[in-house]
Amino acid sequence: MAIRLPRIISSKKVPKGHFAVYVGENQKRFVIPVSFLSQPLFQDLLGKSEEEFGYSHPTGGLTIPCKEDIFLDVTSRLN
């Protein structure tokens, strides 16, 4: 049974005001609001991404190096 979060979209299209990230070992793609970029919790995830990958991401997109359940927990707390 899937959990549906209104702010996280898993479609191939990226709506205006959103961007795609890849999360977890399976590199699951999430489309999230640009507004997350200003949130300290999300900035922590971006810092981890920079530490692990620098600015060269294996998928060609932004990769967040954490488990999907942690990512979903963090993003569920963002406004």
Secondary structure by P-SEA (a helix, b strand, c coil): cbbbbcccccccccccccbbbbbcccbbbbbbbccccccaaaaaaaaaaaaccccccccccccccccaaaaaaaaaacc
